[in-house]
Amino acid sequence: MPKLSVIIITKNEAANIHACLESVAWADEIIVVDSGSSDATVEICRELGAQVHVHDWPGFGTQKNRALSYATHEWVFSIDADERVTAELQAQLIKAMGDDSKDGFYVPRLSQFCGRFIRYSGWYPDYVLRLFKRTKGRFSDDMVHERVILEGTEGRLSSPLLHYSYLNKADVQRKTEQYASAGAMQMFENGKVASFADAPVRAGWAFVRTYCLRLGFLDGIAGFNIARMNARTTYLKYKQLKAMRSAQSTL
């Protein structure tokens, strides 16, 4: 049976990492790349038998490629600290690794928002490529919203990866600001520009797209709050991009 390396990147994930690691404890090796946690993340990982490597923070894509560089087995499964592999998904992953006709597999992801699993709002099934042969895949260098670039054939699994993405209002606010800042920086580095109208117009479109076109209204109040969160993230991202360009022009 082919062997599996699980890779995870972390920073201050003490509240999540124990359950995450337990869900992949069946893997042949678990590799964690931490970017300077100030909580007990590193200690918990080591206590549960994971290899831990500490690096600076260059962005999601580069950090995940660092984790990938430490993997030694034929297959790699990438998981985030706030995700969990169920027993059903574990069985499918093990079976998939025995399929010689495929080099990577997409997994559906079922995400939770403040205590409720979301079926609409553009969140489900949210297929993500997470299982792949080590020699066939790498991560894009994007600072945020990185993806696996696969050189080979791909398949799909049906059992979802559980994603406990937003635990409470404070978590929503923190991640909104984090993703907006990272997104603005990525657009800035890619040469994008923003006008005064971009922030409000694009934010309004983000709300409509999530709540109406992606059927967020079927998720009830959670769908409304997700649409509002997407709108705010978009607004802050373009507002920060505009500020970066204005600061650049004064130099």
N, C-alpha and C positions, 0 to 999 in steps of 0.2 A: 504494500500500500504506500503511495507517495506520502512524503512527510510535509508538514505545514508549519510555516513561520507566521505568527501573528505580529503585526506592527501597530504601535499606538504612539501618538504624540500627546504630551501633557503639559499643563501648567496650572497649579493650584486646583487639582481635581480630586482632592481627598474625599469629597462627598460622593463622588461617582466611581472612582477607579476600582474599588474593591469588588463591587457587583459586576463591573465590566470584566475584570480579570477572571472572576469565578465562572463567567459564562463562556470563556474560551480556555479554561484550564486543561481541556483535553488536547490542546495543540501540542506539537513537539517542541516548539520554543516560542517564547513571548518576548518581544523587544520593545522597550519603551524609550523614547527620546524626550527628555524633559527640558524645558527652557527656563529653569531657575525657579522652581516652585518654592514658596515660602511656607507652605503648609506641610502636611505629612504625606504628600503624594509619593515622593521617592521612597520613603521608608515602607509604605504599604506595598508598593510594587516589589521591592526587594524581599519583603517578608513572604510574599506569595510566589516567589521564584522567578520573577521576570528579570531579564537583563536590562539594566538602566544605564543610559548614556546621557550626559548633560551637555547641552549646547546653547548658544545664544539663539535669538529669535529672528530668522530671516524672512518669515512668511510661511504660510501653510504648505505650498507646493515644495519648496526647498527643504523644509523640515521633514516632510514625509519621505522625500528622496533620501535624506540622511538615514531615516529609520530603515528604509528599504536596503540601503547599502550594508547594514549589519545582518540582514537575513541570510541564512545559509541553506535553507531547504528549497525543494523544487517549487512548491506552491506558497503563495503569500496571501494572507487575508488582512486587509486594512480595516481597522475599527476605531471609532472615536470613544473617548472615555464615557460619554453619555449614551452609549449604545449597548445593546445586549443581544447575544445570540441565544435563541430559544433551542429547546431540544429538537424540535422539528427542523429548524434551519441547520443545526449541527449535522443531522442525518443527511440532509441534502448536500451540504458542503462536502462531507466525506464521500458521498456517492459521486459528486461532480469531479472530484480530484482523480477518480478512476476512469474518467472519460477522455480517452486519448485524442478524440476528434476536436476538442476545444482547448483554447489557451487562456480563456478568461470567462467569468460569469458575472452577470448583473444580478443584483439582489433587490427586491422591493423593500422600501423602508417605510415603516409605519411610525409616525412621529406624534408625540404628545405635547400639548400646549396647555400649561397651567392645569394639569390633572386630567385632560381629556384627549383621547386619541382622535386625530383629525383625518377624515376620509375625503374631504374635498379641499377647496382653497388652493388647488394646485400642489397639494402636499402628498397625495397618494395616487398611485403606488410609488412614485418617486424612485425609479430604478437607478441604482448606483453600481458601478463596476468596482467590486471589492475583492473578489477572489481571482487571482491570476498567476500564471507561471512567472517565476522571478526573472527569467531571462527574456520574457516577452512583454513586460510592462514597466512603465515608469510614470511618475507624476508630472503634470505640467508645472511650470515654474511660477504659476500665478500666486500672488500674495494672498488672495482669498478666492473661494470657489474653485479650488484646484480640481483636477480630474485625472483619472488614469488614462494614459495613452497606451493602447494595446496594439502590438504588432502580431496579429494572428486572428484566429476565429473566436467568436464569442457565443455564449448561450445565456439563458435566463433561468433563474430559480423562482419558485413560487412562494416559499415560506418567508415572511417578512423579518427584517432586522428591526428590532424595537429601538426607538430613538426618543430618549427623554430630554428633549431639546430645550424647552423653556419651563422651568419649575414654578416660577412665581413672577409677580410684577417687577421685582427688583432684577431678576434674571433677564426679563424682557428688555428693560431699560439698559442694562449693562451690555447685552449682546447687540442691541440696536446701535448703540454708540460705537462699539467695537467694529462691527461690520461696515458701518458708514465710513469710519475713518480709514479702514483698510481698503474699502472700495474706492474712496476718493484718491488715496495714494496710488493705487494701481492705475486708475484712469489718468492721473497726472503723469505718471511715468510712461504711459502709453501715448502721451501727447494729446489727450482729449482736452477740450475746452468747454466752458459752461457760460451761458448768458444769465442775466438776472431772472429771466422767465423760466429757465430750465428747472430750478428747484420746485416751485409750486406746480408747474404744469406736469412735470414727470411724476411728482408725488400724487397728484390727483389721478393720473392714469394708472399708477400702481394700485391705488385703492380700488378703482373700477375694475381693473383686470382681475384682482384677487377676489373681490366680493361678488362681482356679477359674472364675468366671463368664466372664471374658474369655480363658480358655484359655491363661493365661500358662505353665502347666506344659508346653505344647507347645514353648515356646521354651527348654526345658532350664534350666540353671543361670542363664542370662541372664534368663529369665522370673521365676525365684525372686527374683533380685536387684532386678529392676524392681518386683516386688510389695513387697519390703522397703523399697525407696526411696520408693514411694508412701505406704506406711504411715508411714515416718519423717517425710516432708514433712507429711502430715496431722497427725501428733502434734504436731510443732513449731508448726504454724500455729495450732492450737487452744490450745496451751499459751501461745503468745505473745499471742493474743487475750484469754485469761483474765487474763494479767498486765497487759495494757493497761487492761482494764476495772477491775481492782483498783486500779491506780494512779490511774485517773480518779476512783474513788469516794473516794479519800483527799484529793483537792484541795478 
